[in-house]
Amino acid sequence: MTRYAEECGSARALWYHAAMRAAWIVETAGRDAPAEILLEETLVTGAAADLFATGYAAWLDGKTEKIQDAANRLAGRHGVAASGHLCGQTGGYEDTSQQDLIVSDVLQNSLRALIELAGGRTDAALALLDEATTAEEALPLEFGPPIIVKPSHELYGDVLLKLGRPEQAWAQYEKALARAPRRSLSLAGLARAASSLGDSATVAKTCAELASIRGAADESVSRPVPCGDGVVVGRASQAR
């Protein structure tokens, strides 16, 4: 896809590459991420997903300056789109709709929240995640992968777990799963929250569901997912 996007250069090809690269980074926690090839013509939702994912990977690695750089670039791209220069109503890959701007805004606030969290400003981070989740909840449900590459409720849950608030994290993961049922990373987060609360029944149930989802996965590329109580889920045979 990288080769095709480079050779073709169409808005459609660039959007798909950006979306796929972003999903790769989020789903693998930044492992062996493909090279970025964003251009100014990339639709704002693709650019927002790609830049959020770049910043998210930097957050996982503790590289605050890279998070800020990604956030600055995302803000710039959002500003150009919001100014109307790229707006249209046809729904094509070259156009930007109002919904696209909301998606971009959710990812902006999510990335800004990670910057605040990295700086030790917990209240500010949680306030931004409140804004992000409220905006995402107003969007239509998606068919297929979430248009917001790291659903804001899932990210909120991850942050709350990091802050040692598993009960609140549990509630956020449930909201994430209501919008994207059986999403692996949300299920894994729910299992970790349940494990922290000593709910072994929920851990077992959730990890079993994860194992069933991954039962037919290609063993060579299916990345193990930390579940709960020390369980790491890959294919069904790896679960216990």
Residue, then its C-alpha position, 0 to 999 in steps of 0.5 A: m500500500t505504501r508503494y501504491a500510495e507513493e506511485c499513485g498519489s491520489a487523495r483516496a490512496l493517501w487516505y487509505h495509506a494514512a488510515m492503515r498506518a495509523a491502525w497498524i501503530v495503534e494495534t501493535a503499540g508502534r511496532d515496526a511502523p511503516a514510513e509516513i508519506l502524508l501530503e497536504e492533499t490527504l483528507v483531514t481524517g486520514a491525516a488526523a489518524d496518522l498524526f494521532a498515531t504518531g503521537y500515541a506511539a511517542w507517548l508509549d515511548g515517553k518521547t514528549e517532544k515528538i507528541q507535541d510535534a505531532a499535535n502541532r502538525l495535526a492542529g495545523r492540518h485541522g485549521v486549514a480544513a476548518s477554514g473552508h479551503l478543503c471543505g465540500q459537501t460531496g463526500g468524496y475523498e478530496d472533500t471535508s465534511q463537518q463530520d470529518l472535522i469532528v473526527s479530527d477534533v476528537l483525535q486532537n483532544s485525545l493527543r492533547a490529553l496525552i501531552e497533559l498527562a505526560g506533563g503531570r497535569t492529570d485534571a487537564a488531561l481528563a478534561l480533554l478526554d471528557e471533551a473527546t468522548t462527548a464529541e465521539e458519542a455524538l457521531p454515527l456508529e461505524f460499520g467496520p473499523p472505527i473512523i477514530v483510530k483509537p476510540s476515545h473511550e478506549l484511550y480514556g480507559d487506558v489512561l485511567l488504568k495508568l492512573g490506578r483507577p480501574e473502576q472508572a476505567w472499566a466504565q470507559y471500556e464498556k462504553a467503547l465496546a458499546r460502540a465497537p463490540r468485540r474490539s480486541l484492545s477494549l476487551a483486553g483493557l476491560a480484562r485488565a481493569a477487572s483483574s485490578l478489581g479482583d473480578s476473576a470471573t470477568v477476567a476469564k470471560t473476557c479473555a476467553e472472548l478474546a481467544s475466540i476472536r483470535g482463534a483463526a488468526d495467522e499465528s505468524v502475524s497475530r500479536p499477543v494481547p495482554c489480558g488479565d491475571g498475567v494472561v497473554v492472548g494470541r490464538a485460542s490455543q495460547a489462552r488459559 
